């Protein structure tokens, strides 16, 4: 994912990101220490306008929403058409 996000940021000043996650098995602790992932996360925070994610991430988003100026919303997988409309509405 890091390469795709970096490529988008190389050509656009502001982006919207829709995370579609199926078969999620949990996070790896080592991912926190991954330099490429950390770098794209820091870069993304400066350029992200909207972020849509899975409904099971709602509690985490609510807990940390005060840390970023990004508009975030969660969607169930069956709400994918609505999620795409929301992301594209900017």
Backbone torsions as a table, in degrees:
resi	resn	phi	psi	omega
1	UNK	NA	-33.9	-177.0
2	UNK	-57.3	-42.6	-178.6
3	UNK	-64.3	-40.6	-179.5
4	UNK	-66.1	-42.6	179.3
5	UNK	-66.3	-45.0	178.3
6	UNK	-60.4	-39.8	178.6
7	UNK	-63.5	-41.0	178.0
8	UNK	-64.9	-41.4	-179.2
9	UNK	-70.2	-23.2	176.8
10	UNK	-70.2	-23.0	-176.2
11	UNK	-113.2	-12.5	-176.9
12	UNK	-135.3	143.8	179.7
13	UNK	-77.0	-39.8	-178.5
14	UNK	-128.4	136.9	179.0
15	UNK	-132.0	162.4	172.1
16	UNK	-115.9	143.4	-174.8
17	UNK	-127.0	126.4	175.2
18	UNK	-113.9	114.0	179.8
19	UNK	-93.9	117.5	176.5
20	UNK	-109.3	112.9	-173.8
21	UNK	-122.9	117.9	175.0
22	UNK	-124.6	149.4	179.3
23	UNK	65.1	28.6	-177.8
24	UNK	-67.2	126.2	-177.9
25	UNK	-106.3	8.4	-179.4
26	UNK	107.0	166.1	-179.0
27	UNK	-91.1	150.6	174.5
28	UNK	-96.3	135.1	178.4
29	UNK	-58.8	-37.2	-179.3
30	UNK	-62.3	-22.6	178.9
31	UNK	-62.7	-30.4	178.2
32	UNK	-63.5	-30.2	-176.9
33	UNK	-93.3	-2.6	-179.0
34	UNK	-71.3	117.5	-176.5
35	UNK	-61.9	-42.1	-179.7
36	UNK	-64.7	-43.8	179.3
37	UNK	-64.3	-43.5	179.4
38	UNK	-64.2	-40.0	179.9
39	UNK	-63.6	-45.1	-180.0
40	UNK	-69.6	-33.0	177.4
41	UNK	-63.1	-45.6	179.4
42	UNK	-64.4	-42.5	178.6
43	UNK	-65.3	-40.2	-178.0
44	UNK	-63.6	-37.5	-179.1
45	UNK	-58.9	-29.3	179.9
46	UNK	-80.0	-19.9	-170.2
47	UNK	-122.1	-1.0	-175.1
48	UNK	-87.6	129.1	177.9
49	UNK	-96.1	-50.7	-178.6
50	UNK	-135.8	147.5	176.9
51	UNK	-138.6	125.1	175.2
52	UNK	-109.9	140.6	-178.2
53	UNK	-144.2	179.5	-177.7
54	UNK	-69.8	149.4	-176.1
55	UNK	-62.3	-27.0	179.8
56	UNK	-70.9	-9.8	178.2
57	UNK	-91.9	1.9	-174.8
58	UNK	-55.0	-45.2	-178.0
59	UNK	-62.1	-43.2	179.2
60	UNK	-65.4	-41.6	179.3
61	UNK	-63.1	-44.4	179.0
62	UNK	-62.9	-39.5	-178.6
63	UNK	-64.9	-38.5	-174.0
64	UNK	-107.5	6.1	-174.7
65	UNK	-62.2	-25.5	179.6
66	UNK	-70.6	-13.9	-176.3
67	UNK	-85.9	-13.2	-178.3
68	UNK	-136.4	152.4	177.4
69	UNK	-86.9	15.6	-175.3
70	UNK	-83.2	135.1	173.6
71	UNK	-79.9	121.6	-176.5
72	UNK	-124.0	146.2	179.0
73	UNK	-149.5	147.6	179.6
74	UNK	-111.4	154.1	-177.8
75	UNK	-142.4	146.1	170.3
76	UNK	-76.2	156.2	-177.7
77	UNK	-57.5	-35.6	179.0
78	UNK	-72.3	-9.4	176.3
79	UNK	-95.5	16.3	-176.8
80	UNK	-53.5	-43.4	177.3
81	UNK	-59.5	-41.8	177.6
82	UNK	-64.6	-39.8	178.7
83	UNK	-62.0	-43.3	178.6
84	UNK	-64.2	-40.5	177.2
85	UNK	-62.7	-41.9	179.9
86	UNK	-63.5	-44.9	179.6
87	UNK	-62.9	-40.7	-176.0
88	UNK	-81.1	-6.3	-173.0
89	UNK	-75.0	-2.2	-178.3
90	UNK	-80.8	NA	NA
